[in-house]
């Protein structure tokens, strides 16, 4: 049991965690960089500690500074959120050794799922379908032979990659010769691990992920799937639950195997198992993310389950007893980013006018407010607009209405609401036929 939680993150997820802690009677400690001194999470927390300059490497990614804040505040638990240090096994281990509780999976489990090669071995053991490819990291000559055998296009992935980084699509032998050594250097630089593996590139797939919560008493619950096919350069922009492309039978089949996968890993806390689904409806395991996802609210909206609160309760050692999980209606999340809707270039600035939508079935998660200056140092996400409807058609209509109500304006500030409006008017999205190539095709 713990009583005070240090929130080792910023932005909307820090606000989300603080609210969940408050409902459970837990005290909170915000950490912030000099650029975030006016962020909402700093104001909402019971205590706040500055941990350094704007540069994430010298603040939110600086483990000694976060551990110093933990010691000074006398917090006895750490909530990592997503991004930054949330999937760093070394950080989790240091927190564990300090005597505080890391609110997430154990460090050794984080290490397993963070290594894609190890994760694939466990997935294969429990019967999760895999994309044809290598079971082990490859040297170039091995990659060349495998690519020739399974056929191009193939994809090179960093063994320790994540968040869409460290991925290269290869269309022929010439590209493989050119990009393999470059990808290895990039992986070593980004992750401290230059190992690469190769697999068949699935053409025009949908991106489907299954939400899991698992406690320390052996209970594993799969809360259905989300579709995240609207993405650009592997970064998600719109997510929804459930996917119109997944039948109840397929949902049950994959859910059972996902539960076995988590039990085999000894996984606890909230996590997400990600898949590609090809044009014939076949699923292929990609990876597991051992943290809360940006898009978790769509699952909360269709199940009525507070996933962040469950993370906290699981970390406190409580046994989770959920009734039969059912998804009711449809929910869609739109990532509202401070970026140009046409070029996707970051466009931070001072928010001079803010009008948030409301009404039935509308939720906004954000850390910004009128008068807030969006800093240029971090991810461009400034809010998440989530809508729910009894039918997907109602959710789409509600989304159009809510996006029209939303106003975030300021000098030199741009947000991507016009992009979302264009997607909502596209026949392919309306009919649920979109895949991960949609955004690139739409922009042509």
N, C-alpha and C positions, 0 to 999 in steps of 0.2 A: 504494500500500500504506500502511496506517496501523497503529498499534500501541496507541493508547489512545483509547477512545470515551467521550465525554461523553453521558450519557443525559438528554436534555432533556424529561423527563417524570416521572411519579410512579406509584404504585400497582402493579397487577399487570403492566402492560405494561413498566414499568421493571424489575421482577424478571425478566420473561421475556427481555428484551434482555440483561440482565447474565448470565443463564445461557448464552445463545447465545454471547455474547462469550467467556465463560470456556472453553467447549468449543473455541473457535478460538484460544485462547491470547492473547486481547486483554485489556489492562487496561481497567478501567472507572472512570468518575467519576460519582457521583450528585450531582444538585443537589436541594435540598429547601427547602421553606418552613419557617418556625418551627413550623407545625402538624404537619409531617411528620417531625420530628426522630427519632421512634421507629418510623418505617415500615421495613418489611423491606428495601426497596431500598437504604436508607441503610446498613444493616448489611452487606448482601451485597457492595456495591461495594468496590473497592480504595481509593477515596478518596471523600469526600463534602464538598460545599461548600454552606453555607446561602446562599440567594439572596434572602431577604426575608421579610416577614410573610405571614400566611395568604392574604390577598387575592391571587387569581391574577394580577390586573393588575399587582401589585407584586412578583411572583415568577416563576411559570411562563410568564407572557405578557410579561415584561419582557425584551426583546431585549438591551439594553445589559448587564443583569446576567448573563444567560446567556453573552454573549460575554466578559464579564470573567472568568467562571468558566472558560471555555474557555482564555483566555490564562493565567490563574494556574496552572491544572492542567497546561498544556502538552499537552492532548489534541489529537489531530490529526484527529478525526472527530466528528460529532454524529449521534446516533440520536434522531429526533423522536417515535417512537411514533405514537399517534393523539390527536386532540383538540389543545388548546392551539395550538402553532405548527407542527404537523405539515404543514399544507397552506398555509402562509403563504409566498408566493413571495419576499416581501421578506426574510424571515428566511433562507430558503435561499440567496438571493443574497448576503446579508451573510456567511454562513458560507463560501460559495464564494470570495468576495473576500478573506477572511481567510487563505486558503490551506489551510483544513481541508476535509474531505470531508463533504458533506451526504449522509447515508445515505437516499437517496430519489431521485426524479426530479430532473432539472435545474430550476433556478428558472424558466426560460422555459417549460418544459413544464408545471410546476405552474400557472403563470399561465394557460396555454391551457385546461387541464381545469377550473380553478377558475371560469372564465367559461362559464356554461352555454350561452350563445348560440354561442360559438366551438366548444365541444365538440359541440353539435348539428350544426354545419356539417360538422365532420370525420366525425361518425357518418353523416350523410346521404351524404357523398361515397363512403364505403366500403360503403354499402348496408345499414347497420343501420336497422331500422324505427323510425320516429318517431311519436309521438302527434301528431295534427293540431293545429297551433297556429302561433305566430309564430316566424319565424327570426331576428328582430331584437327588441331592446327596444321597448316600445310606449309611446306617449302614451295618455291616457285615451280620446280619441275613436277612436283606432285599435283599442284593446282592445274598445270597445263594438261597433264594426262587426264585428270578428272573432268575438266571442262570439255575436253574432246570426247569423252565417253558419254556424258549426260547431255551434251549439246548446249550451244549458246542460245539466248543470253544467259549469263550467270551473274551472281552477285557476290562480291567480296565483302566480308564483314569483319570488323575488329572483334576479337574474342571478348574483350572487356568493354565494348562500346555500349552506347545507350542514347536515348533521345534523338534517334535518327542520325547520329554522328558515326563516322567511320564506315560508311556504306558507299560502295562503288558498283554501279551496274556496268557489266562488260559484255560487249556485243560480238567480239571476235578475238582471235588469237593476238592480233597486233595490239589491241587495247589492253589485253591481259599483260602482255610484256611491258607495256608502258606504265600501267597504273598499279600493278602489284607492288613494286618497290616504293612508289610514292605513298600508297595506302599504308604500307608497313611503317614508314617514317612518321606519317601522320598519327597512326595509332600509338606508336611509342611516345610521341610528343603529347598527345591528348590524354592518354590513359596510363602511361608508364608501362605499357604492355604492347609489344609489336606483333603479337601472334594474330594470324588471320585464318579464317576458314572460308570455304566456298560452297555455295549451293545453287541449285537451279533457280533462275529468276521466274517467278510466277507472273504470267502476263495478265494485265487488267484485273487484279484481284480486289476484293473488298477487304478492309481491315476490321477485324472483329476481335473484341476482347471480353473476357469473362471476369467479373468482379468476385473476389473471394474474401471471406473473413474466417479466421480460424483462431480458436482460443488455446490455452495451455492445458486443456483437459481432453484434447483429442477431437473436439467438435469442429467440423469444417462445413461452412455454408457457402454455396455458390449462388450469387444474387442475380443470375442471368447475364445477358450480354449487352454490350454497347457496340454500335457501329461508328467507326472513326475514319471513314473513307475520304471525307473532305479535308485534304491536307496538301501542303505545299512544301516540297523538299523535306518530306518526312515529318513535318511539323503540323500537328492537328489544328484545324480551324473550327470545325463544326462536328459535334458528336450527338448521337441519339440512342435512346433505348426504348423498346427493343429494336432490333434490326428487322426490317420487313423481309429480308432475304433468308432469315433463319426460321425453319419450321419448328414447331414444338417438339417433334421427335428428335431432330438434330440437336436442339438446345439441351434436351435431357441426356442424350448420348455424350455430348462434349462435357456437360457439367459433371457427370459421373467420373469421367477420366480426369478432369481438372481436380476434383476432390482427391482422387487417388494420388495424383501428382504432388499435391500439397502435403498429404500425409506422409508420402515417401520422403519428402524433403524435411519433414518436421517443422513445417512452416507455421508461424503464428502471426497475428495481426491482420491488417487489411493488405491485400495485394491484387495484382491483375495478371492474368495469363493471356497472352496476345497471340492471335492467329491471322493468317491470310486465308481467304476463301476464294477459290477459283471460280471460273464461269460455270462450272458444272456442279458447284455446291460442295466441293471437297475442301476440308479444313487442313491447314498445315501449321504446326506449332512454330512460333517465332522465338518468344522469350517470355520471362516473367519479370514484372516490375515489383520489387519488394517495398512498396511505399504507397501512399495515397496518390491517386491520379488527379490531374487538373479537372477531368470530366466526371468525377465521382457524383456531382449533384444530379445528373440525369438518372442514375440508378436510385438515388435517394428519393427522387420525385415519383418514380414508378413503383417503388417497393414500400415507401414510407419508413425506411430504416435509416437512422442517423449513423453513417459509417464512421465518421470522425469520433463520435462518442463511443462507439464500439471499440475503436482503437485504444482509447483511454481505459475502458473497462477491462479489456483483454490484458493490457499492460499491468493493471492492478491485480491480476490473477483471478478475476471473476470468471465463472463458467457462463457461457452465452447460450441461452435457450431461446431460439427463434421459432415461431410457428412456421408452417409450410410457406416458403417464399413464393409469392406470386407477383407478377408484373401487371399493374393495372394502368391502362392508357398508354400514352406515348409522351416522351420528354425529349426536348432538343436543347443543346447548349451551344451558344455562340460566343466564341472568344473575342472580346472587344479589346483590340490592340491599338496602341498609339502608333499608328503607321499609315502611310499613304495607301488608300484602297486599291490603287492601280499598280504601283511599283513595289509595294510591300516594304518600302524603306522606312525605318523608324522615324517617328515624327513627334518627339516629346515636346512639352511646353506647359504653360500655365493654363489651368482650367478656369476660364472666366465665366462660363455658364454651364450648369449641370442640371439636367432634368431627367430623373429616372422613371422608367415605366412602372406601372403597378396593375392592380386588378387581379381577377381570378387566374390562378395558374401561372403567375409570373414571379420569378425570383431573380434577384441581383446579388451577386457576391462581389464585393469590391473593397478597396482600401482608399479610394480617392474621394474627394469632396470638392465643392466649389471653392476656389482659391488655392487648391493644391497644385504645386509645381511638380510635374512628372519628371523624375531624374533620367538622364540619358545613359545611365551606367548598367541598367539591368534589362531583363526580358521586357518586351513591349506590352505584355498583358496588363491591362488596368482594370478589367471587370469581366464578369461572366454573366451573360443574360441566359436564363434558363426558363423555358416555357413548358407547360404540360397541357395536354388535351385528352379527352376521352377517346378520340380517334386521332390518327396521324393528320388527317385533314384539318381537324380543329386545332391541333398543335401548330401546323403550318400557318393557319390564319391568325392565330394568336401571336406567333412570332413576327409576322408582318406588322401587325398592329403595335406590338411592343417596340420593334425597331424604329417605327415611325415616331413613337413617343420619346425615345431616347435621344437626348441632346447632350453632347460633350463638345464644347466649343472653346476656342481660345486663340490668341495670336500665335501663328506658326504651328498650331496644333492640328493634327489630322488623326481621325480614327477610321477603322475599317468597316463601318456600318453599311456603306454603299456596296461593298463587296458582298456582304451577307444578303442584302436585298436582291442583288443580281442572282445569287445562288437560289434563293427562294422562288424566283420567277422562272427558273430553268426547268423545262419539261422533264429532263433526265433525273433531276433531283426530286421533283414532285412525285414522279412515278417510282422512286427508289431504285433506279437502275444505275446509279453512279458508282464509280470505283475510285481507286487511289490516283488514277490518271486524270480525273475530272477537272481539277483546277488548271493543270497545264493545257488541257484541250480547250477549256472555256476561255482561256486568255489568248488563244490563237486568233 
